[in-house]
Amino acid sequence: MDRLNAMRTFVAVVEAGSFSRAAKKLAVANATVSESIMNLESYLGVRLFDRTTRRMNPTWEGNIYYQRCRSVLAEIDDAELAVSVSRAMPRGHLRVQLPAALGHAYIVPALPAFAERYPDLKTTVLLDPSPADLVESGIDVSIQLGELKDSSVVAHKVYDAKHVACASPALLAGCGEPTHPKDLQKMNCLGFYSPTTGRVLEWQFRNGDDAWKHLPGGNLLFNSSEALIDVAIRGGGVIYMLDVLVRHAISAGRLKPILTEWTTLERPIFLVHPHKQHAPAKVRLFAQFIEQLFSRLE
């Protein structure tokens, strides 16, 4: 027996005065109401109503039970209302981890709008590499680049970032724009160096059946996307960078894409959180905010 539903049915019968009127109020069959009351009386071991031809009057025990049921159901309704309000206007503390370059370039500038929308939610943003364990690190939401290694988390892909080969207009005016990836061998190509692997990121291009790989051999290597972009803007060389990181520099005319007819290496961006079921409202709302933010790029 569903005790909560039986309590609601019982209260409806007391207040309506009959099975038929209660059934109409609850939008169920008369037999459903009658069976629910019979099961409840059997469960409690008492008679809840004095039945007459005109009206269902609660017994002494029924009246006591009615008063308690009303109080319990009101508490439940208040609890559900409180949760629904919390869902709409979350409170508390949200801890978010962002990759530094992606955070600075695209997400951080949008966060004041999120903070204004939810003023009672305190958000701490960590511009760090993604932690090995979100729960142990106390992270509610993480934005991660590339394929995921942890299968225990919940992940939503928010964007497929593409690499863009680009350089400053002044540099390209001086040395000419390449028409094929092989032309990059004659240019000062700046590489991204990974201290973890000890390798430089390889540039990949494809145009139909023509595939080309280029290992940048320029005179500067960095383990920072932001540093590479800054040097490229100053005319220091050609870079191969995720589109989301250079979109503002390109739209402002400080960098110019090259080899645009060639497709490049893609890298997915994921929103990750550790909540397999019943993610908190603050996590769901931040996820919606991020999804809307990245949908503008498509």
C-alpha positions as CSV (number, residue, x, y, z in Angstrom):
1,M,0.0,0.0,0.0
2,D,1.2,3.5,-0.9
3,R,0.7,5.1,2.6
4,L,1.3,8.6,1.4
5,N,-1.3,8.3,-1.4
6,A,-3.7,6.6,1.0
7,M,-3.3,9.5,3.4
8,R,-4.1,12.0,0.7
9,T,-7.1,10.0,-0.4
10,F,-8.4,9.8,3.2
11,V,-8.0,13.6,3.7
12,A,-9.9,14.2,0.4
13,V,-12.8,11.9,1.5
14,V,-13.1,13.7,4.9
15,E,-13.1,17.1,3.2
16,A,-15.4,16.1,0.4
17,G,-17.8,14.1,2.5
18,S,-18.2,11.2,0.1
19,F,-16.2,8.7,-2.0
20,S,-17.6,10.0,-5.2
21,R,-16.8,13.7,-4.6
22,A,-13.3,12.7,-3.4
23,A,-12.8,10.6,-6.5
24,K,-13.8,13.5,-8.7
25,K,-11.4,15.8,-6.9
26,L,-8.5,13.3,-7.2
27,A,-9.5,12.4,-10.8
28,V,-9.7,8.7,-10.1
29,A,-12.4,6.0,-10.1
30,N,-14.8,5.7,-7.1
31,A,-13.6,2.1,-6.7
32,T,-10.0,3.3,-6.3
33,V,-11.0,5.6,-3.5
34,S,-13.1,2.9,-1.8
35,E,-10.3,0.3,-2.0
36,S,-7.7,2.8,-0.7
37,I,-9.8,3.6,2.4
38,M,-10.5,-0.1,3.0
39,N,-6.8,-0.9,2.8
40,L,-5.9,2.0,5.1
41,E,-8.5,0.9,7.7
42,S,-7.2,-2.7,7.5
43,Y,-3.6,-1.4,8.0
44,L,-4.5,0.8,10.9
45,G,-6.9,-1.7,12.5
46,V,-9.6,0.9,13.1
47,R,-12.7,2.1,11.4
48,L,-12.1,5.6,10.0
49,F,-15.7,6.5,8.9
50,D,-19.2,6.2,10.0
51,R,-21.0,5.5,6.7
52,T,-24.5,7.0,6.1
53,T,-26.5,7.2,2.9
54,R,-25.7,10.9,2.6
55,R,-22.3,11.5,4.0
56,M,-19.0,9.9,5.2
57,N,-18.4,11.2,8.8
58,P,-15.0,10.5,10.4
59,T,-15.0,8.4,13.6
60,W,-13.3,9.6,16.7
61,E,-10.2,7.8,15.6
62,G,-10.7,9.0,12.0
63,N,-10.8,12.6,13.2
64,I,-7.6,12.3,15.1
65,Y,-5.9,10.6,12.1
66,Y,-7.3,13.4,9.8
67,Q,-5.7,16.1,11.9
68,R,-2.3,14.3,11.9
69,C,-2.5,13.6,8.2
70,R,-3.2,17.2,7.4
71,S,-0.2,18.2,9.4
72,V,2.1,15.6,7.8
73,L,0.9,16.3,4.3
74,A,1.4,20.1,4.8
75,E,5.0,19.4,5.9
76,I,5.6,17.3,2.8
77,D,4.1,20.0,0.6
78,D,6.3,22.6,2.3
79,A,9.4,20.5,1.8
80,E,8.7,20.0,-1.9
81,L,8.1,23.7,-2.3
82,A,11.4,24.5,-0.6
83,V,13.2,22.2,-2.9
84,S,11.6,23.6,-6.0
85,V,12.5,27.1,-4.9
86,S,16.1,26.0,-4.2
87,R,16.1,24.5,-7.7
88,A,15.1,27.8,-9.2
89,M,17.4,29.9,-7.0
90,P,20.2,27.8,-5.8
91,R,22.2,28.7,-2.7
92,G,25.4,27.5,-1.2
93,H,28.9,27.0,-2.6
94,L,29.8,25.7,-6.1
95,R,33.4,24.7,-6.9
96,V,34.4,24.7,-10.5
97,Q,37.6,23.6,-12.2
98,L,38.6,25.1,-15.6
99,P,41.7,24.6,-17.8
100,A,43.5,27.9,-17.5
101,A,43.7,28.9,-21.2
102,L,40.1,27.9,-22.0
103,G,38.9,29.6,-18.8
104,H,40.7,32.9,-19.5
105,A,39.8,32.9,-23.2
106,Y,36.1,32.1,-23.1
107,I,34.5,31.0,-19.9
108,V,35.7,33.5,-17.3
109,P,34.4,36.5,-19.2
110,A,30.9,35.0,-19.1
111,L,30.9,34.1,-15.4
112,P,29.7,37.5,-14.2
113,A,26.4,36.8,-16.0
114,F,26.1,33.5,-14.2
115,A,26.8,35.2,-10.8
116,E,24.2,37.9,-11.5
117,R,21.6,35.3,-12.4
118,Y,22.2,33.4,-9.1
119,P,23.3,35.9,-6.6
120,D,22.9,33.6,-3.6
121,L,25.3,31.0,-5.0
122,K,29.0,31.5,-4.2
123,T,31.2,30.1,-7.0
124,T,34.9,29.3,-6.5
125,V,36.7,28.9,-9.8
126,L,40.0,27.0,-9.9
127,L,42.1,27.6,-13.0
128,D,44.1,24.4,-12.7
129,P,44.7,21.1,-14.5
130,S,41.8,18.7,-13.9
131,P,42.2,16.7,-10.7
132,A,42.5,12.9,-10.7
133,D,39.5,12.6,-8.3
134,L,36.7,15.2,-8.4
135,V,35.1,13.9,-5.2
136,E,38.3,13.8,-3.2
137,S,39.3,17.3,-4.5
138,G,35.8,18.7,-3.6
139,I,35.1,19.8,-7.2
140,D,31.4,20.0,-8.2
141,V,32.0,20.6,-11.9
142,S,35.0,20.3,-14.2
143,I,35.6,21.4,-17.8
144,Q,38.0,19.0,-19.5
145,L,39.7,18.9,-22.8
146,G,40.3,15.7,-24.8
147,E,39.2,12.2,-24.3
148,L,38.2,11.3,-20.7
149,K,40.1,8.7,-18.7
150,D,37.7,8.4,-15.7
151,S,34.7,6.3,-16.6
152,S,33.1,6.8,-13.1
153,V,32.1,10.5,-13.8
154,V,29.2,11.9,-15.7
155,A,30.3,13.7,-18.8
156,H,28.5,15.9,-21.4
157,K,30.3,17.0,-24.5
158,V,29.7,20.7,-25.0
159,Y,31.8,21.4,-28.0
160,D,34.1,19.9,-30.6
161,A,37.0,22.3,-30.8
162,K,39.1,22.5,-34.0
163,H,42.7,23.6,-34.3
164,V,43.4,26.7,-36.3
165,A,46.8,27.5,-37.9
166,C,47.2,31.2,-37.7
167,A,49.7,34.1,-37.5
168,S,49.7,37.9,-37.3
169,P,48.8,39.8,-40.5
170,A,52.1,41.6,-40.4
171,L,54.1,38.3,-40.4
172,L,52.0,36.9,-43.2
173,A,52.4,40.1,-45.2
174,G,56.2,39.8,-44.9
175,C,56.7,36.1,-45.7
176,G,53.5,35.3,-47.6
177,E,50.7,32.9,-46.8
178,P,51.2,29.2,-47.2
179,T,49.0,27.3,-49.7
180,H,50.0,23.8,-48.5
181,P,51.1,22.5,-45.1
182,K,54.5,21.6,-46.5
183,D,55.1,25.4,-46.8
184,L,55.1,25.5,-43.0
185,Q,58.6,24.0,-43.1
186,K,59.9,27.4,-44.3
187,M,58.1,29.3,-41.5
188,N,58.9,29.9,-37.8
189,C,56.2,27.5,-36.3
190,L,55.9,27.8,-32.5
191,G,55.2,24.6,-30.7
192,F,53.2,23.6,-27.6
193,Y,55.5,21.5,-25.4
194,S,54.0,19.0,-22.9
195,P,56.1,18.5,-19.8
196,T,54.1,15.4,-19.0
197,T,55.0,13.6,-22.3
198,G,58.1,15.5,-23.1
199,R,56.8,16.0,-26.6
200,V,55.7,18.8,-28.9
201,L,52.2,18.7,-30.2
202,E,52.1,17.6,-33.8
203,W,50.1,19.6,-36.3
204,Q,47.7,17.6,-38.5
205,F,46.0,18.6,-41.7
206,R,43.7,16.8,-44.2
207,N,42.2,17.8,-47.5
208,G,40.4,14.9,-49.1
209,D,42.9,12.1,-49.5
210,D,45.8,14.4,-48.8
211,A,46.9,14.1,-45.2
212,W,49.9,16.0,-43.8
213,K,51.6,16.1,-40.4
214,H,53.9,18.8,-39.3
215,L,56.1,18.9,-36.2
216,P,56.8,22.6,-35.4
217,G,60.5,23.4,-35.3
218,G,60.4,27.1,-34.5
219,N,62.8,28.8,-32.1
220,L,60.2,29.0,-29.3
221,L,58.3,26.3,-27.4
222,F,55.8,26.9,-24.6
223,N,53.7,24.8,-22.3
224,S,51.2,27.6,-22.3
225,S,48.6,28.3,-24.9
226,E,48.2,31.9,-23.7
227,A,52.0,32.5,-24.2
228,L,51.9,31.0,-27.7
229,I,48.9,33.3,-28.6
230,D,50.6,36.4,-27.2
231,V,53.9,35.7,-29.1
232,A,52.0,35.0,-32.3
233,I,50.0,38.3,-32.0
234,R,53.4,40.1,-31.7
235,G,54.6,38.5,-35.0
236,G,56.8,35.9,-33.4
237,G,55.6,33.0,-35.6
238,V,52.8,30.6,-36.7
239,I,50.7,28.8,-34.1
240,Y,48.3,25.8,-34.2
241,M,45.7,26.5,-31.6
242,L,42.1,25.5,-30.6
243,D,39.6,27.8,-32.3
244,V,37.9,28.7,-29.0
245,L,41.2,30.1,-27.7
246,V,42.0,32.4,-30.7
247,R,38.4,33.4,-31.8
248,H,38.7,36.9,-30.2
249,A,42.2,37.6,-31.6
250,I,41.0,36.5,-35.1
251,S,37.8,38.6,-34.9
252,A,39.8,41.6,-33.8
253,G,42.2,41.2,-36.7
254,R,45.2,40.5,-34.5
255,L,45.6,36.9,-35.9
256,K,44.7,35.6,-39.4
257,P,43.8,31.9,-40.1
258,I,45.8,30.1,-42.8
259,L,45.3,26.9,-44.7
260,T,41.6,27.3,-44.0
261,E,40.6,24.8,-46.8
262,W,42.3,22.0,-44.8
263,T,40.6,20.2,-41.9
264,T,42.5,20.0,-38.7
265,L,42.8,17.9,-35.5
266,E,39.6,18.1,-33.3
267,R,39.6,18.0,-29.5
268,P,36.3,17.5,-27.6
269,I,35.4,19.7,-24.6
270,F,33.5,18.0,-21.8
271,L,31.6,19.2,-18.8
272,V,32.2,16.6,-16.1
273,H,30.7,16.1,-12.6
274,P,30.7,13.1,-10.2
275,H,26.9,12.9,-9.6
276,K,25.6,9.7,-11.3
277,Q,22.0,10.4,-10.0
278,H,20.2,13.5,-8.7
279,A,22.8,16.1,-9.5
280,P,22.4,19.2,-7.2
281,A,20.5,22.1,-8.7
282,K,23.7,24.2,-8.7
283,V,25.4,21.7,-10.9
284,R,22.5,21.3,-13.3
285,L,22.2,25.1,-13.6
286,F,25.9,25.6,-14.2
287,A,25.8,22.8,-16.8
288,Q,23.0,24.5,-18.6
289,F,24.9,27.8,-18.5
290,I,28.0,26.2,-20.0
291,E,26.0,24.3,-22.7
292,Q,24.3,27.6,-23.8
293,L,27.7,29.4,-23.8
294,F,29.3,26.9,-26.1
295,S,26.3,26.6,-28.3
296,R,27.0,30.1,-29.5
297,L,30.2,28.8,-31.2
298,E,28.4,26.3,-33.4
